[in-house]
Amino acid sequence: MVLLVCAIVSYAELVIADIQIGFLQFPPVVIGLFFFLVLVNQPIFIKRFVLTPQELILIYCMMVIASMISSRGLMEKLLPALVSVNYFANPTNNWAELFFPHIRPWMVPFDTQILGPQPISIDFYHQIGDTGLIAWRKWLRPMLVWGGLTALIFGAYLCLAIILRRQWVENEKLTFPLTQLPVEFVDTESSFFFQPYVWIGVALPTIVFSLNGLNQIFPQIPSIPLRYSLNTYFTEKPWQAISYTPMFVSFAATGFFYLLPSQLLFSLWFFFLFTRLQDVIASVFGLRVSSMPLYPTHLHMGYQVMGSYCVLVITYIYTGWPYLRQVLGSQLLKKHRSSDNSIILAVWGLIFSLLGAMIWLVWAGMSPLLAILEIGVVVGLVSIVMARSTAEAGMLMTETSFRPIDFYQLFSTKSSLGAKNLTALSFFDTIFARDFRGLVLTGFLDGLKISRNIRLKQSWLLVALGLTVLIAFCFGAMIQIYLPYKFGANYMYSYAYSGNSIWAFRDAVPSIEGFDSEYNMTSLIFFTLGSVITSLLVFCRYLYWWWPLQPLGYALSASWTLIVFWLPIMLAWLLKSFVLRIGGIQKYRQFRPFFMGLVLGEFSMAIVWTAISYFLRVPAPFFPWP
């Protein structure tokens, strides 16, 4: 199943491109395949070799990690980054002169001594067809080296998940909404698949995506649009100043968010609209609004979110301090030693992994302080808030609005770092620090949570997850090296090959050339503002039980996550509020299977249309989770 997931994700996302089937924290490819697997596993279909709930969940957890690694969690960022800087180098942008001298030869498959595009990158983007040969040997060394860094960072994530599990699952009792549906699937006492509301929910997206798919093949068949733009309706000042605000109609997202607390849903869409209100206010007062580098939000919101993240992590540490003090004391001070050996190993594993990753970055050309900043922010700040957003808020996507280097720019300009630092930084940011969708930390945490629910041995799960990372890395790399040479990266998913893979390098050019804008205090002011607002929200949240606005909603307000899902969140909030008002908790529970059916229907259709597109070589319909 791991190999199948890697193949489906790679083809659907990179070749078909309209079906981004693997990068969500609740991957459609996994839910669709797991749905079919559970259906086939029913005793009415097979009498022997029926899989137990523990075996099914183990397969599910492995598929989740494989999906993330094959998608934005790693491969779709790693492989393009290693050749794009060579392919896009030309006399106009001077990338060869600016970057090549500072790239370690073992980091990339091309020769850094030769200026300009080389055959290995040209063939990657132009395709070599069925008769050409892929230079696998040139890819071997960089993949082994980057595989080492991946092992260190993913190892840190796994250790962090083991440490956080007890605090978040047992002490704080977070709900982990993403684990509810898989557990419902394998519950032998549940009549989930025999409830009519489930199949009514499945039928609705099935009909819509069937029509939209047939429209791609036969244009005379009508389609049902699932994406709109709010910006097209606001063309007058000051409303035209709002940032990019699409409206994606997702049955799956609406169905899933229906399961979340109403107060949380309200906070999420309220703070998203609050960011748009700030854009309008800035326009009214004639303020100059800059964009956050490499993110679809404005600078004033990007730095507010940075401050919010810092306050949230401090809050999480404060809340969990009794547990963390016990863990740290047992390891460092040799007091109150924990009887749980996994915690002991996790603490030392986390320390080793973080130090190893920092040493790797220094080896790649970063200064030690910059390496500490990058790893510290990625693992110790952003990843924790993103993991919390799935464990507490059930976010289907993990994406932030800033990079670690933005903290440095609170006090200085990037040009002071020098070309060597900025070159290594561009690689690391592209692969690990800019796009957090498919964050494996959330997959590890969800797996540990589910294993506790169904009494699956944690040791078995950890071994399975480790093997999955290894298999998915190797097989995913082979597929995603092969596909561009066969189809040509220029004709595949543009975000992966000519977007994310070059943005960090393009952003570094002015700094290397010394044309950075002068330092100003604006970013620090907005960072402070975000910290103060979040502190007030946390204070009110702890002081007043009825307080409706949650600080996590503010922290996520400027992210791509809410840009994509704000409308389904609002629809789910409206529908849930209406159901609770007219029928109370009884009606909510009655309609719950219908909304879960919406998730199954949309995600299953993604699998179906991927298969149809592959075997019949026809275009697939757009699925509303870009």
MOPE-V454081 format. One line per field, one symbol per residue. ss: DSSP state (@ for helix, = for strand, . for the rest). phi: phi as a letter, one per 40 degrees, with the letter a starting at -180 (. if undefined). burial: b if it has 9 or more other ideal C-beta (glycine too) atoms within 8 Angstrom, else e. A space follows every 10 residues. Layout:
ss=???
phi=???
burial=???
//
This chain:
ss=.@@@@@@@@@ @@@@@@.... .......@@@ @@@@@@@@@@ .......... ..@@@@@@@@ @@@@@@@@@@ ....@@@@@@ @@@@@@@... ....@@@@@@ @@..@@@... ........@@ @@@@@@.... .....@@@@@ @@@@@@@@@@ @@@@@@@@@@ @@@@@@@@@@ @.....@@@@ @@@@@@.... .@@@.@@@@@ @@@@@@@@@@ @@@@@@@... ......===@ @@@.....@@ @....===.. @@@@@@@... .@@@@@@@@@ @@@@@@@@@@ @@@@...... =......=@@ @@@@@@@@@@ @@@@@@@@@. @@@@@@@@@@ @@........ @@@@@@@@@@ @@@@@@@@@@ @@@@...@@@ @@@@@@@@@@ @@@@@@@@@@ @......... ....@@@@.. ...@@@@.@@ @@@@@@@@@@ @@@......@ @@@@@@@@@@ @@@....@@@ @@@@@@@@@@ @@@@@@@@@@ @@@@@@@.@@ @..@@@@@@@ @@@@@@@@@@ @@........ .@@@@@@@@@ @@@@@@@@@@ @@@....... @@@@@....@ @@@@@@@@@@ @@@@@@@@@@ @@@@@@@@@@ @@@@@@@@@@ @@@@@@@@@@ @@@@@@.... ......
phi=.ccccdcccc ccccccgcbc cbcccbcdcc ccccdccccc ccdccbcbfc ccdccccccd cccdcccccc bccaccbccc ccbcccccca cccfcdccbd cbccdccbcb cccbcgcbdc cccccbgbgc ccbccccccc cccccccccc cccccccccc ccccdccccc ccfccfdccc cdccdccccc bdcbcdcccc cccccccccc cccccccbdc ccbbcbbbbc cccbbbcccc cccdbcbbcb cccccccdcc ccccdccccc cccccccccc cccdcgccbb ccdgbcaccc cdcccdccdc cccccccccc cdcccccccc ccbgbfdccc cccccccccc cccccccccd cccchccdcc cccccccccc bccccccccc cbbgccbbab babdcccccc babccccgcc cccccccccc cbbcbccgcc dccccccccc dccbgcdccc ccccccccdc cccccccccc ccdcccbgcc bbccdcbbbd cbccccccdd cccgbdcccb cdcccccccc cccccccccc cccbccdccc cccccccccc dcdcbccdcc cccccccccc ccbgcccdcc cdcccccdcc cccccccccc cccccbfbcb ccbcac
burial=bbeebbbbbb bbbbbbbebb bbbbbbbbbb bbbbbbbbbe bbeeebeeee eebbebbbbb bbbbbbbbbb bbbbbbbbbb bbbbbbbbbe eeeebbebbb ebbeeebbbb ebeeeebbeb bbbbbebbee eeebbeebbe bbbebbbbbb bbbbbbbbbb bbbbbbbbbe beeeebbbbb bbbbbbbeee ebeebebbbb bbbbbbebbb bbbbbbeeee eeeeebbebb beebeeeebb bbbebbbbbb bbbbbbbbbb ebebbbbbbb bbbbbbebbb bbbeeeeebe ebeebebbbb bbbbbbbbbb bbbebbbeeb eebbebbbbb beeeeeebee ebbbbbbbbb ebbbebbbbb bbebbbeeeb bbbbbbbbbb bbbbbbbbbb bbbbbbbbbb bbbbbbbbbb eebbbebebe bbbbbbbbbb bebbebbbbb bbbbbbbbbb bbebebebeb bbebbbbbbe bbbebbbebb bbbbbbbbbe ebbeebbbbb bbbbbebbbb bbeeebeeee eebbebbbbb bbbbbebbeb beeeeeeebb bbbbbbbbbb bbbbbbbbbb bbbebbbebb eebeeebbee bbbbbbbbbb bbbbbbbbbb ebbbeeeeeb bebbbe
//
